Amino acid sequence: MYSLLIVDDEPMILKGMREKIDWPSYGFSKIVVESEYKSALEAAILLQPSLCLLDVCLGPQKGYDLIEEIKAVGVTSHYVMMSGHGEFKYAQKAMHCGALGYLLKPVEASALREVVERVTVDYLGGAVKRDTADTDPVLQRPYDEYLPLVKKMLLIVRAEYDTPLTLKVLGEMFRMNSAYLGQVFLSETKMKLSDYLMAYRLIKAKELLTHTDDKIATIAKNVGYDNMSYFYSLFKQYFEQSPTDFRDA
């Protein structure tokens, strides 16, 4: 229903903002990310985004200047700025250019959800499903229904699923026996951590295939798989079709 343009000159910020919240639950079916001022302007013209998330500083250029240029070519959109510490004077100028709010880096998921909900409801005429972000996408149960220890494990997977997470890593993180963590996780979720992590990664890959134009190899790497053949095999086994067939369907 809605389209989103995210502009930041730091690749990790772009990746994080795209994955920090469940954008489809707010009605955003098309997401484009850009890291350069000129390409961002071109993307805005082509996409006609419902919402733009812009970094205040884009190299030597400024996000508020980009807002003015987007407006000048006749694109109608809504804007939210992102800024680091010490950049508030730029954020203030962006507000004068029509930005509806600003987010302080590193952007917290709760702050991002709050501003997206406000823009969606107040300016785009949409509704908000407020419980989606609190429900596990694999187990389809609210996180709060699990033991605090298991909830922490689930939330760590949600935040770091693209890293080599194992029970050993979690054991070192929690300073607890990894075998015990595995037993508690299995008892609560009826899944081994490794199986859960695989399912979570594949669900995220499916979302990226649906809502981005990224190459399949890039998506595989972004969800934690460097081996394309292995990723293809897992995806086809889990969804009963290959990533290519899914995207072309």
C-alpha positions as CSV (number, residue, x, y, z in Angstrom):
1,M,0.0,0.0,0.0
2,Y,2.8,2.4,1.0
3,S,6.4,2.9,-0.3
4,L,9.4,3.8,1.8
5,L,12.8,5.4,0.8
6,I,15.6,5.1,3.3
7,V,18.7,7.3,2.7
8,D,21.9,7.0,4.7
9,D,25.6,6.9,3.7
10,E,26.4,4.1,6.1
11,P,25.5,0.6,4.7
12,M,25.0,-0.9,8.2
13,I,22.5,1.8,9.1
14,L,20.6,1.1,5.9
15,K,20.4,-2.6,6.7
16,G,19.4,-2.0,10.3
17,M,16.7,0.5,9.5
18,R,15.2,-1.8,6.9
19,E,15.1,-4.7,9.3
20,K,14.5,-3.0,12.6
21,I,10.7,-3.2,12.5
22,D,8.1,-5.2,10.6
23,W,7.4,-2.6,7.8
24,P,4.7,-4.7,6.0
25,S,2.6,-4.6,9.2
26,Y,2.4,-0.8,8.8
27,G,1.4,-1.2,5.1
28,F,4.8,-0.6,3.5
29,S,5.0,-3.0,0.6
30,K,7.9,-1.4,-1.3
31,I,11.2,-0.4,0.3
32,V,14.2,1.2,-1.5
33,V,17.5,2.1,0.2
34,E,20.0,4.6,-1.2
35,S,23.4,5.7,0.1
36,E,24.1,8.7,-2.1
37,Y,22.4,12.1,-2.5
38,K,22.0,12.0,-6.3
39,S,20.8,8.4,-6.5
40,A,18.4,9.1,-3.6
41,L,16.8,12.0,-5.6
42,E,16.5,9.8,-8.6
43,A,14.9,7.0,-6.5
44,A,12.4,9.5,-5.0
45,I,11.3,10.6,-8.5
46,L,10.8,7.0,-9.6
47,L,9.3,5.6,-6.4
48,Q,7.2,8.6,-5.3
49,P,7.6,7.4,-1.7
50,S,4.9,7.7,0.9
51,L,7.6,8.2,3.5
52,C,11.3,9.1,3.4
53,L,13.7,8.4,6.2
54,L,16.7,10.6,5.6
55,D,20.1,11.0,7.4
56,V,20.8,14.6,8.2
57,C,24.3,14.4,6.8
58,L,24.9,12.7,3.5
59,G,28.6,13.2,3.1
60,P,29.2,16.9,2.4
61,Q,25.5,17.4,1.6
62,K,22.5,17.6,3.9
63,G,19.3,15.8,4.1
64,Y,17.2,18.9,4.3
65,D,18.6,20.1,1.0
66,L,17.5,16.7,-0.5
67,I,14.0,17.4,0.9
68,E,13.9,20.7,-0.9
69,E,15.0,19.1,-4.2
70,I,12.5,16.3,-3.9
71,K,9.7,18.9,-3.4
72,A,11.0,21.0,-6.2
73,V,10.6,18.2,-8.8
74,G,6.9,17.8,-7.7
75,V,7.2,14.7,-5.5
76,T,4.8,14.6,-2.6
77,S,6.1,12.7,0.4
78,H,6.5,12.7,4.2
79,Y,9.8,13.0,5.8
80,V,11.5,11.9,9.0
81,M,15.2,12.7,9.7
82,M,17.8,10.7,11.4
83,S,20.7,12.4,13.2
84,G,23.7,11.7,15.4
85,H,24.7,13.5,18.6
86,G,25.9,17.0,17.8
87,E,23.8,17.3,14.6
88,F,20.6,18.6,16.2
89,K,21.0,22.0,14.6
90,Y,20.7,20.3,11.2
91,A,17.7,18.4,12.4
92,Q,16.0,21.6,13.4
93,K,16.6,23.0,9.9
94,A,15.1,19.9,8.5
95,M,12.0,20.4,10.6
96,H,11.6,23.8,9.1
97,C,11.7,22.1,5.6
98,G,8.7,20.0,6.5
99,A,10.2,17.0,8.3
100,L,7.6,15.5,10.6
101,G,10.1,14.3,13.2
102,Y,13.6,13.2,13.8
103,L,15.3,10.1,15.3
104,L,18.5,10.1,17.2
105,K,21.1,7.5,16.2
106,P,21.5,4.8,17.1
107,V,17.8,4.5,16.3
108,E,15.8,2.5,18.8
109,A,13.1,0.2,17.4
110,S,10.5,1.6,19.9
111,A,11.2,5.2,18.7
112,L,11.0,4.1,15.1
113,R,7.7,2.3,15.6
114,E,6.3,5.3,17.4
115,V,7.1,7.8,14.6
116,V,6.0,5.4,11.8
117,E,2.7,4.7,13.6
118,R,2.1,8.5,13.9
119,V,2.9,9.1,10.2
120,T,0.8,6.1,9.1
121,V,-2.3,7.1,11.1
122,D,-2.1,10.9,11.0
123,Y,-0.8,11.5,7.5
124,L,-1.3,8.4,5.4
125,G,-4.8,7.5,6.7
126,G,-3.8,4.0,7.6
127,A,-4.3,1.8,10.6
128,V,-1.7,0.1,12.8
129,K,-1.4,-3.5,14.0
130,R,0.3,-2.8,17.3
131,D,0.8,-6.4,18.3
132,T,2.8,-7.7,15.3
133,A,6.2,-6.5,16.5
134,D,5.7,-8.4,19.8
135,T,4.8,-11.7,18.2
136,D,7.4,-14.2,17.2
137,P,7.2,-14.8,13.4
138,V,8.3,-18.5,13.6
139,L,6.3,-19.6,16.6
140,Q,3.4,-17.3,16.1
141,R,3.1,-16.5,19.8
142,P,3.7,-13.3,21.8
143,Y,7.2,-13.1,23.2
144,D,5.8,-12.3,26.6
145,E,4.3,-15.8,26.8
146,Y,7.7,-17.4,27.2
147,L,10.0,-17.7,30.2
148,P,12.2,-14.6,30.6
149,L,15.3,-16.6,29.6
150,V,13.7,-18.0,26.5
151,K,12.3,-14.6,25.6
152,K,15.8,-13.1,25.8
153,M,17.1,-15.9,23.5
154,L,14.3,-15.2,21.0
155,L,15.0,-11.5,21.0
156,I,18.7,-12.0,20.5
157,V,18.0,-14.1,17.4
158,R,15.7,-11.3,16.2
159,A,18.5,-8.8,16.6
160,E,21.5,-10.9,15.5
161,Y,20.1,-13.6,13.2
162,D,22.6,-12.7,10.5
163,T,25.5,-13.7,12.8
164,P,26.8,-17.2,13.6
165,L,24.6,-17.7,16.7
166,T,24.9,-21.0,18.5
167,L,24.1,-22.3,22.0
168,K,27.8,-21.9,22.8
169,V,27.7,-18.3,21.9
170,L,24.5,-17.7,23.9
171,G,26.0,-19.7,26.8
172,E,29.0,-17.3,26.8
173,M,26.7,-14.3,26.6
174,F,24.6,-15.4,29.5
175,R,27.4,-17.1,31.4
176,M,25.3,-20.2,31.5
177,N,25.7,-23.9,30.5
178,S,24.9,-24.2,26.8
179,A,23.4,-27.6,27.2
180,Y,21.0,-26.3,29.8
181,L,20.0,-23.4,27.5
182,G,19.3,-25.8,24.7
183,Q,17.1,-27.9,27.0
184,V,15.1,-24.9,28.2
185,F,14.7,-23.6,24.7
186,L,13.5,-26.9,23.3
187,S,11.1,-27.4,26.2
188,E,9.5,-24.0,25.7
189,T,9.4,-23.8,21.9
190,K,9.4,-27.4,20.9
191,M,12.2,-26.5,18.5
192,K,16.0,-26.8,18.7
193,L,17.7,-23.4,18.6
194,S,19.5,-24.3,15.3
195,D,16.1,-25.2,13.7
196,Y,14.5,-22.0,15.0
197,L,17.4,-19.9,13.8
198,M,17.2,-21.5,10.3
199,A,13.4,-20.9,10.2
200,Y,13.8,-17.3,11.3
201,R,16.5,-16.6,8.7
202,L,14.4,-18.1,5.9
203,I,11.3,-16.1,6.9
204,K,13.4,-12.9,6.8
205,A,14.7,-13.9,3.4
206,K,11.2,-14.4,2.2
207,E,10.3,-10.9,3.4
208,L,13.3,-9.4,1.6
209,L,12.5,-11.3,-1.6
210,T,9.0,-9.9,-1.4
211,H,9.7,-6.3,-0.4
212,T,13.1,-5.5,-2.0
213,D,14.8,-5.7,-5.3
214,D,18.1,-7.0,-3.8
215,K,19.9,-9.8,-5.5
216,I,19.2,-13.3,-4.1
217,A,22.9,-13.6,-3.2
218,T,22.8,-10.4,-1.3
219,I,19.7,-11.5,0.6
220,A,21.2,-14.8,1.4
221,K,24.3,-13.1,2.9
222,N,22.1,-10.6,4.8
223,V,20.3,-13.3,6.6
224,G,23.4,-15.2,7.5
225,Y,24.2,-17.6,4.6
226,D,27.4,-17.1,2.6
227,N,26.9,-20.4,0.7
228,M,24.3,-19.8,-2.0
229,S,23.8,-23.5,-2.8
230,Y,23.1,-24.2,0.9
231,F,20.7,-21.3,1.1
232,Y,18.8,-22.4,-2.0
233,S,18.6,-25.9,-0.6
234,L,17.2,-24.8,2.8
235,F,14.8,-22.3,1.2
236,K,13.4,-24.9,-1.2
237,Q,13.0,-27.5,1.6
238,Y,11.3,-25.0,3.9
239,F,8.9,-23.3,1.4
240,E,8.8,-26.0,-1.3
241,Q,10.0,-23.7,-4.0
242,S,13.3,-22.0,-4.8
243,P,14.0,-18.3,-4.0
244,T,13.9,-17.6,-7.7
245,D,10.6,-19.3,-8.2
246,F,9.1,-17.6,-5.2
247,R,10.2,-14.1,-6.5
248,D,8.9,-14.8,-10.0
249,A,5.5,-16.2,-8.8
